[in-house]
Amino acid sequence: MKFLNMLCTLFVSVQIFAAETNKVIQHPVVPKLKPDEYALFLDDRYIIFKTKKTDELELDLSCYKKNKPDCLAYAMSKKKIENVQIEHPAMNNMAALNCAKAEGRNLLAIDSRHNEKDFCRFSDNSMVSSWSLYLKNNPVPVRK
């Protein structure tokens, strides 16, 4: 009888645990975006932003003060970041690793066509396309 009670208790505990762990967390609906906008889901809401290209970098508009870039994202592009070393290039996102080495946080944003794009966000909330930051420090060699 004790064994049967223990078995019943275990069965109920497993069902409760399964019910709690199978909760579906849903993001709010992606907002409608204009062709030049991106949406980033952060802190339980979408942040919508635009970008501008400067010096081969795609920076978010919050970077620009008096029509010139003045933010951490731009400043980090001027520093030489230690080369990203990985065992096999197919296994990692080199732009995301580069972002982390630059003391940023790699985040995925979506555009108006629901394409994903990596952005590197810094402590001042400025952002730069992770790949443009990576390629600025690691240019692709030109074939002759």
Backbone bond lengths (Angstrom), bond angles and torsions (degrees), N, CA, C in turn:
res aa  C-N    CA-C-N  psi(-1)  N-CA   C-N-CA  omega(-1)  CA-C   N-CA-C  phi
1 M - - - 1.440 - - 1.532 111.21 -
2 K 1.375 116.74 -43.06 1.462 120.21 177.93 1.526 110.78 -59.46
3 F 1.309 115.14 -42.28 1.465 119.88 179.92 1.528 110.53 -60.79
4 L 1.323 118.05 -42.27 1.461 122.60 179.56 1.531 111.06 -64.37
5 N 1.348 117.09 -41.10 1.471 120.90 176.88 1.526 110.94 -63.37
6 M 1.329 116.97 -43.58 1.466 120.63 178.76 1.523 110.56 -63.06
7 L 1.319 116.16 -41.36 1.455 120.44 179.59 1.527 111.09 -63.91
8 C 1.335 117.28 -42.70 1.470 121.56 177.75 1.520 111.02 -63.64
9 T 1.329 117.33 -42.61 1.469 121.87 178.66 1.527 110.33 -62.52
10 L 1.314 116.60 -44.01 1.462 121.11 178.23 1.519 111.00 -62.17
11 F 1.316 117.42 -43.48 1.467 122.00 -179.79 1.531 110.73 -61.33
12 V 1.325 117.20 -45.05 1.475 121.30 179.38 1.524 109.83 -65.26
13 S 1.321 118.23 -41.55 1.465 122.08 179.14 1.523 111.26 -61.36
14 V 1.324 116.57 -42.70 1.467 120.93 179.04 1.522 110.40 -64.30
15 Q 1.329 117.76 -41.15 1.470 120.61 179.72 1.526 110.94 -65.09
16 I 1.333 117.59 -41.39 1.468 120.84 178.60 1.524 109.54 -63.91
17 F 1.345 117.54 -45.43 1.460 121.50 179.05 1.526 110.58 -60.26
18 A 1.328 116.66 -44.21 1.470 120.72 -179.87 1.522 110.35 -63.17
19 A 1.317 117.56 -40.71 1.461 120.54 -179.97 1.523 110.56 -64.75
20 E 1.346 117.78 -38.43 1.461 121.18 -179.58 1.524 112.33 -72.75
21 T 1.328 118.07 -35.42 1.464 120.50 -176.93 1.519 112.90 -83.98
22 N 1.303 119.04 -13.39 1.460 121.80 -179.83 1.522 113.15 -96.15
23 K 1.327 117.14 17.52 1.456 119.80 177.61 1.519 108.75 -66.40
24 V 1.311 116.27 137.24 1.452 121.15 179.47 1.520 108.62 -96.03
25 I 1.319 115.49 122.76 1.456 120.21 177.28 1.522 107.40 -98.65
26 Q 1.310 116.03 122.92 1.459 120.03 -177.52 1.521 110.37 -112.37
27 H 1.331 114.94 137.52 1.453 120.61 172.38 1.522 107.85 -77.89
28 P 1.309 117.05 152.36 1.455 117.66 173.30 1.532 109.92 -63.72
29 V 1.288 116.44 163.24 1.457 121.02 -179.64 1.525 109.07 -60.71
30 V 1.323 115.96 137.61 1.464 121.17 179.19 1.522 108.57 -63.32
31 P 1.323 117.80 129.56 1.463 119.37 -179.80 1.527 111.61 -67.20
32 K 1.322 116.20 155.05 1.475 120.39 174.80 1.520 108.04 -66.86
33 L 1.317 115.09 132.20 1.462 120.14 -177.79 1.514 110.36 -117.18
34 K 1.328 115.49 146.80 1.464 121.22 172.04 1.532 107.05 -79.14
35 P 1.325 117.60 161.33 1.479 119.91 -176.94 1.530 115.04 -56.35
36 D 1.319 118.71 -25.17 1.469 120.52 -178.13 1.536 112.72 -101.66
37 E 1.339 117.98 16.41 1.457 121.29 -177.31 1.529 111.82 -113.39
38 Y 1.332 114.67 156.34 1.455 123.33 174.09 1.532 108.13 -125.53
39 A 1.326 115.97 153.52 1.460 121.53 174.34 1.525 108.27 -124.15
40 L 1.318 114.97 136.60 1.446 122.56 -177.74 1.522 107.78 -128.10
41 F 1.335 117.89 123.51 1.462 121.27 179.70 1.512 108.56 -86.72
42 L 1.334 116.43 113.93 1.450 121.64 -175.26 1.523 109.02 -148.53
43 D 1.315 116.51 134.58 1.467 121.92 179.49 1.530 112.03 54.27
44 D 1.328 115.63 47.73 1.474 123.52 175.48 1.523 114.75 64.16
45 R 1.319 117.46 23.08 1.465 119.81 175.79 1.530 109.32 -155.87
46 Y 1.317 114.77 163.47 1.463 119.90 177.35 1.523 110.15 -90.80
47 I 1.317 115.08 135.99 1.461 122.70 172.46 1.520 105.86 -107.19
48 I 1.308 117.09 126.42 1.470 121.19 179.10 1.522 107.72 -104.21
49 F 1.331 115.87 133.02 1.460 119.81 -178.98 1.520 110.70 -145.98
50 K 1.338 114.59 162.86 1.460 122.57 176.54 1.521 108.16 -118.90
51 T 1.317 115.77 161.81 1.460 120.47 -179.83 1.524 110.74 -126.84
52 K 1.316 113.88 165.71 1.465 121.79 176.89 1.521 106.94 -143.72
53 K 1.330 116.83 141.75 1.467 120.34 -179.74 1.526 110.55 -92.86
54 T 1.335 114.13 131.28 1.463 122.79 177.90 1.520 107.73 -144.67
55 D 1.307 117.88 131.24 1.472 122.38 177.14 1.529 112.12 48.97
56 E 1.318 117.68 47.35 1.466 124.10 179.11 1.530 113.35 67.19
57 L 1.335 118.34 10.79 1.461 123.02 179.88 1.523 109.73 -111.47
58 E 1.311 116.33 143.47 1.457 121.34 173.15 1.527 107.14 -103.75
59 L 1.346 116.07 101.94 1.465 123.11 -175.80 1.523 110.69 -105.76
60 D 1.339 117.26 147.58 1.463 118.48 175.71 1.533 108.92 -73.68
61 L 1.325 116.23 154.53 1.463 121.00 -173.39 1.517 113.52 -63.71
62 S 1.334 119.19 -20.71 1.471 119.92 178.54 1.528 111.47 -65.77
63 C 1.322 116.74 -13.65 1.468 122.08 178.77 1.528 113.39 -73.73
64 Y 1.304 116.01 -20.94 1.462 119.53 -170.50 1.521 112.14 -92.18
65 K 1.323 114.79 122.97 1.464 123.02 174.40 1.524 106.06 -120.03
66 K 1.313 117.02 123.17 1.477 121.65 -177.51 1.520 110.99 53.71
67 N 1.338 115.22 42.69 1.471 123.85 175.95 1.532 114.65 66.79
68 K 1.340 117.48 12.92 1.460 121.70 176.69 1.527 108.46 -124.56
69 P 1.339 117.37 144.60 1.465 118.33 178.06 1.531 111.41 -69.97
70 D 1.328 115.65 130.45 1.459 121.79 179.57 1.530 108.05 -149.20
71 C 1.335 115.36 83.83 1.469 120.75 -177.24 1.528 108.36 -160.99
72 L 1.332 116.01 171.86 1.466 120.42 179.22 1.524 112.28 -64.46
73 A 1.331 116.73 -37.11 1.466 119.84 -179.61 1.535 110.15 -58.47
74 Y 1.311 116.72 -43.30 1.464 120.81 179.91 1.536 110.55 -72.38
75 A 1.328 116.57 -42.17 1.464 120.75 -179.89 1.529 111.22 -60.94
76 M 1.334 117.01 -39.92 1.470 120.24 -179.71 1.524 111.53 -67.85
77 S 1.318 117.38 -25.64 1.468 119.35 178.16 1.526 111.36 -70.30
78 K 1.321 116.57 -20.28 1.468 121.14 179.92 1.525 111.92 -85.40
79 K 1.353 116.49 -18.10 1.461 120.27 179.48 1.520 109.51 -87.23
80 K 1.311 115.90 146.25 1.457 120.65 175.59 1.514 107.36 -82.03
81 I 1.319 115.63 116.46 1.457 121.40 179.81 1.524 107.59 -92.09
82 E 1.331 115.50 135.81 1.458 120.89 179.22 1.527 109.30 -51.53
83 N 1.316 116.24 136.09 1.458 121.48 -176.90 1.524 111.18 -57.34
84 V 1.312 116.02 136.49 1.459 121.76 -179.58 1.524 108.94 -77.04
85 Q 1.333 116.54 121.72 1.457 121.54 178.84 1.523 109.12 -110.68
86 I 1.306 117.40 122.44 1.458 121.89 176.46 1.524 108.53 -132.35
87 E 1.337 114.92 156.19 1.466 119.53 -177.58 1.517 111.91 -67.33
88 H 1.322 116.82 -44.37 1.454 120.90 -177.76 1.525 108.34 -143.30
89 P 1.335 119.14 122.66 1.463 121.37 -174.20 1.530 114.70 -59.43
90 A 1.308 117.96 -26.01 1.466 119.96 -178.21 1.525 112.00 -75.35
91 M 1.321 117.38 -10.90 1.461 120.32 -174.20 1.522 113.78 -96.16
92 N 1.306 119.21 -10.19 1.459 121.29 -176.40 1.519 111.54 -142.31
93 N 1.310 114.68 158.54 1.457 122.21 175.35 1.530 106.51 -92.51
94 M 1.329 116.34 103.80 1.456 120.77 -175.29 1.528 111.69 -62.54
95 A 1.340 117.84 -33.97 1.463 120.72 178.82 1.525 110.77 -66.67
96 A 1.329 117.45 -38.06 1.468 121.24 178.44 1.529 110.55 -67.72
97 L 1.328 117.48 -40.74 1.469 121.21 177.05 1.522 110.89 -64.36
98 N 1.329 116.09 -40.29 1.453 121.60 177.71 1.527 110.00 -62.70
99 C 1.322 116.88 -41.42 1.467 122.46 178.25 1.522 110.49 -59.47
100 A 1.316 116.91 -45.93 1.466 121.06 179.73 1.525 111.19 -62.52
101 K 1.331 117.13 -39.37 1.469 120.50 178.23 1.526 111.16 -66.85
102 A 1.337 116.57 -25.33 1.466 121.35 178.59 1.535 111.02 -87.01
103 E 1.339 116.12 8.11 1.463 123.46 179.49 1.528 112.38 68.49
104 G 1.341 115.73 31.37 1.455 120.92 175.26 1.514 110.00 -109.80
105 R 1.307 114.92 178.06 1.472 121.59 178.42 1.518 107.90 -120.87
106 N 1.318 117.28 120.20 1.458 121.44 -178.97 1.526 109.87 -78.34
107 L 1.331 116.38 126.74 1.458 122.70 -178.99 1.517 109.51 -131.22
108 L 1.321 116.38 152.14 1.459 121.00 177.50 1.522 110.15 -99.74
109 A 1.317 116.20 126.75 1.464 122.06 174.66 1.526 107.25 -112.14
110 I 1.313 115.83 162.93 1.466 120.37 176.04 1.514 108.96 -121.10
111 D 1.334 114.93 150.04 1.462 119.73 177.68 1.524 109.90 -100.53
112 S 1.318 116.77 -174.43 1.469 121.73 -176.10 1.524 112.82 -64.27
113 R 1.332 117.34 -19.26 1.471 121.04 178.99 1.537 111.41 -100.10
114 H 1.332 116.01 10.64 1.467 124.24 179.92 1.526 113.75 66.40
115 N 1.333 116.29 25.45 1.460 121.07 171.54 1.526 108.18 -82.03
116 E 1.326 117.15 144.43 1.455 121.19 178.20 1.523 110.44 -92.31
117 K 1.331 115.41 145.84 1.453 121.37 178.37 1.523 108.80 -144.69
118 D 1.335 116.26 135.97 1.460 121.72 179.04 1.526 110.55 -77.67
119 F 1.323 115.93 134.76 1.457 121.75 171.19 1.512 108.78 -128.73
120 C 1.323 115.72 143.31 1.451 123.05 178.36 1.529 107.11 -101.36
121 R 1.346 116.01 118.65 1.468 121.13 -176.99 1.520 108.95 -107.84
122 F 1.338 115.69 135.65 1.462 121.79 -176.43 1.531 111.22 -108.33
123 S 1.317 116.50 173.04 1.464 121.59 -173.81 1.531 113.20 -62.07
124 D 1.331 118.80 -22.08 1.467 121.10 176.29 1.533 111.51 -88.92
125 N 1.351 116.57 9.09 1.473 125.55 -179.21 1.528 114.22 71.49
126 S 1.321 117.75 7.45 1.464 119.94 175.01 1.519 108.53 -76.62
127 M 1.332 115.85 152.77 1.464 120.59 -177.48 1.522 110.84 -134.92
128 V 1.318 113.64 151.46 1.456 122.60 174.69 1.522 106.81 -139.16
129 S 1.319 116.35 146.57 1.462 119.47 174.67 1.527 107.50 -57.41
130 S 1.325 116.36 126.72 1.473 120.53 -177.36 1.520 111.80 -58.84
131 W 1.336 116.09 -39.52 1.461 119.12 -179.00 1.521 111.50 -71.41
132 S 1.325 119.15 -35.50 1.466 118.95 178.18 1.527 110.00 -68.02
133 L 1.346 117.58 -36.31 1.468 120.91 176.00 1.528 110.20 -65.17
134 Y 1.325 117.08 -44.80 1.464 121.22 179.61 1.533 110.71 -61.51
135 L 1.335 116.46 -47.97 1.471 119.76 -177.07 1.525 112.50 -69.70
136 K 1.327 117.44 -25.73 1.470 120.63 175.91 1.533 109.17 -64.71
137 N 1.328 116.94 -39.25 1.475 121.38 -179.54 1.527 113.38 -89.19
138 N 1.331 117.10 -18.56 1.465 121.94 -177.38 1.540 109.46 -134.99
139 P 1.313 117.40 69.41 1.467 118.77 -176.28 1.529 112.48 -61.46
140 V 1.309 114.53 146.49 1.458 120.39 178.28 1.533 107.72 -72.72
141 P 1.338 117.02 128.10 1.474 118.96 179.16 1.521 110.96 -63.05
142 V 1.318 115.87 141.48 1.462 121.44 178.70 1.516 108.37 -85.27
143 R 1.334 115.79 128.96 1.474 119.97 177.32 1.508 109.70 -77.25
144 K 1.313 115.48 142.24 1.484 120.18 179.12 1.507 109.76 -102.57
